[in-house]
Amino acid sequence: MGRALIAASLMVVAGVAVNQILDGGKLSWSWGYLALVFTVLGALAQASPPAPEPPEGASRRRGSQRDYLRRVRSSVGQMETIGLVTQAEFVLRTQQVYVDVTLQPKTVSAAETDSGIGPTPQAAPPAVGRRAPLADFLTSGCVLAVLGAAGSGKTTLARHTALEMAERRWPSGPRRRLPVLLYLRDHAEALQADQPEGLPQVAVTARWLNGVISADWLERRLERGQCVILLDGLDEVADARHRTRVVRWVEAQISRYPGNSFVITSRPQGYDANRLTRADVLQVQRFTNRQIHTFLHAWYRAIERRARQDDPQEIDRLAAQAADDLFQRISGRPALYDLAANPLLLTMIANVHRYRGSLPGSRAALYEEVCQVLLHRRQEAKNLADGLNGDKKERIVQELALFMMRHHLRDIPVQDAQRAIRPILERTAPDLTPEAFLAQARRSGLLMERQYGRYGFAHLTLQEYLAAALIPGHPSRRQLLIDHVGDPWWRETTLLWAARADPGPVVEACLRVRTVTALNLAYACVAEAGELDPALRARLDALLTTDPANPEEVRLLDGVAAARELQDTQALDDEGTRICSRPISADLWNRYLNHTGTGAWPSGPADLWTADLKDFLIWLNGLFGDGISYRLPTSAEARLALNSDLCAGATLYAEVGPLRGAYGWASSVELVPAAPHLHPHRPTPEQIRDYPDRILDHTYLLFRLLYPQSALEFPQLLTYAQARDLTNPDHQLLHALDLLHTLDRLSLFDHARAARHAWSPVADRGLGRGRAITLGRALDLAHDLGYLLGGDIGGARVATFERDLDRVRAQVLDFARAQTHELHPTLTIDDTDPNRVYILARTLSRSLSFLNTESPYHARDSSGFRLDLESAFTFGLSSERARDPDLTADVDDTLNLIRCLDSAGTHDFSLDFDLAFARALARSDLASLGVSSLMGLGRACDQLMRHLLTSTTPRRGRGQELRPSMSDLLHQELGAVNSWPPADDPAVALERALHFVGTHNVPVLGFLIENALRLAAPLWDRSRPVRQSDMVPAVTCVLAALVSGEGAPRELAHPLRAALATLMALTPDSATSTREKQLILVRD
């Protein structure tokens, strides 16, 4: 009371001070007198005698919720690290580092066979409920049995739950619930009484409460159903009979105080024979990848903030850097990652990493500490010792581990386990039976009963470490390692031994055995060893740089290189999936290419397709003989990898269906980018903008040849443009007819120049240039035919040739007649143009070699290429498109002849125009595509032209109708490409479309799609560098198929659009996307 009055007076004084400030410094006497009165009253109250003690009943009801919760917070506010060998120099607060574990409904038997370390046992039954934190299960009146393996976080969960409730973070209805935390091991003796006291009386005896509340105070809250009772560590009540009495007591309290929530924690082995009748069983789940990452960051941040006095942001940066480093090291070692899923072992790993520096160089120190903590140190720290010291326990389990390694056992029948440890027990603990020791080891968590009557270590790595710990100093045991260098079962044991010994004898044995498994072990031993003979190290260094001639030796060294490159993996998910730490290197990819006989790729794997990866995986997995294999990640796994720091920002190859089977469109590669807009096959805006012009630049000659002016048809003009083999009689006749036409054209130039008085000097120079060009062409043709015509016609000088034009013409005509008679017996060649054009057409038709009779889609009716266009709408020669100066000159020369000689229309120059464009085609990049591909490209151009005529509406302009141009159409059709998902493998997309049109009998589309596949083939078969003249025609064919199949179902439109977008993106030009693709494999 006195203290309250004095506090009131102080408040008045503060008010006076404020009044001084606000009132300009004038003293307020009334407030001062009031403060004086309160002070005097407080002094009198302090001096008065103390109140008498309350009666006994009132004393028993003492208690304050605020004081009680303060005690709870004080007792559980710091993290427990009982039994850890390596400790941090600071005690961390629970809220700083706690990561909430998750629980899942499970059967007791399922929880009992789960070590809590490593992947969930494959034989475990499927989960029966959701995975969630304790708060989601903790309802009013519930009874929960929370089971978990050693170190899984059961006690920490109970403590953190009490802390959360004490800090008022868990509202529960209109009234807040009160946590009641009991460590059953501390109360076991009291609960063994014939008539043990009730929950309130037992709970208030907890040492950490220090009598702050009475039993009556707690009982009132229990009777109102306001409490959550957390009973920790049933399994820590050592005697089985005592546990039974504890469970009976708990059942009585549940019945006596209904409405309260009860949670009991235990290892499964301590609960199985002593179950609560009304409890729902929840199993503590392993830490997930994300929980491991979160814990490490929280732990390092808490430690560094305590240890440093620097800028807080810099401290957090250093902490995050250290946490990420450890996380990567843990993820890179499958055994460490399995251990890190256990919260206790993860804490140990963090301590060892920071304070002992044992990762990743020597894992042996860490495994030693893990075994000690599980086997005896935690029990000793909790005063649960069982009479056998820790060193002896370690020696006994080492013998059991080596016995299991010798016999290739992951678990062992209990009778064999007893037989294995009996000799060492007789020497170290003769009073302890094998049965009793195995029961102790099982309770510790180091051993598990995986199924009835069969024991195994909590993790294979612990078995391997314990076996390795017995080998130093025993030559006969070291011989075990030497004899088994080719056996993958002994690999980890050998490496753990090598970390603390000279592995020279084992390395020499590996070099003698010379298998992939043995040599890979040798390199790993060198990496682990603290010492090694320099000569041995040099031999290993030189091994992979040799270039053996023996194919078997090449295969061996390829396997060693692959095993070394792929041995480092990272944990990808919580299902045990391991992904390689690095992408496939240029060295490994080029080893594969050497196997296939193709040239090396300096930059390594890039732009890989389904067939590439299928063949690569077959080769790679064929190198190993130890059961290890690799595959592409699934799309879900690739996204997980992209969301980690492993390959952020890249694009990964993933598989759609198994790539180890036969190649087909149903099994293909998927590209998984970091974000959809980053897909490497998405065309850039510049490519989409420029592509219509690029199509016209590559196809304007074909558009012109599609609609010839002479009697020749498009396929015949394509044949005319092909290179000729003058050993072929057809080609001999074609050459002769070509020479006759050229000589006639030369004569026309002479006639035109004879009439030059009507022409200007400029026109005369144009005729002279045209005649010179034509004469040069005639000389070239005559030279080619010289050996067939006889005499020196092919080698004559220009002057001599010009004087003998009539003789030359007569010789060529005679030769042409002879060839015509031989090839076309029913025809006779004469000296008229129509006759020679007809024979030229027949000969070109004979020479058509492009028809693929095996293709069901090939169109044999060439008349389909002749489209009668309206006279006002022709696709003429554009000087902007025509970049061939010879073509421009050829056309100009013909126009000069028309103006000079054909004012009356007596001469037909249509063949001159058609052949000029055909010769330009022969000089262009398209000529290398071959007749078959050009035929398909012509079909595509024809389909685009038909679509232009039938789908567009003329517009009025300047008093006449104007049709949209082909450029307008192409811009319109390609404008939406950016919204189309690109194909990951364009060959597969086109094959899928081809399959669809084949089953729906659409031959025109099939022909176009087949041609696109043929044109774009250099992209995936790498027969030569990819050129614009490959990709632009391929895109044109796909676009033509799309517009021809307008309104087609999604099964056709989707793959065509996807393939078109990808082919556009991969067209070589300055705007091509260069986003990185990475080939990273998953280990099976």
Order of alpha helices (4+ residues) and beta strands (2+ residues): alpha-alpha-alpha-alpha-alpha-beta-alpha-alpha-beta-alpha-beta-alpha-alpha-alpha-beta-alpha-beta-alpha-beta-alpha-alpha-alpha-alpha-alpha-alpha-alpha-beta-alpha-alpha-beta-beta-alpha-alpha-alpha-alpha-alpha-alpha-alpha-beta-beta-alpha-alpha-beta-alpha-beta-beta-alpha-alpha-alpha-alpha-alpha-alpha-alpha-alpha-alpha-alpha-beta-beta-alpha-alpha-alpha-alpha-alpha-beta-beta
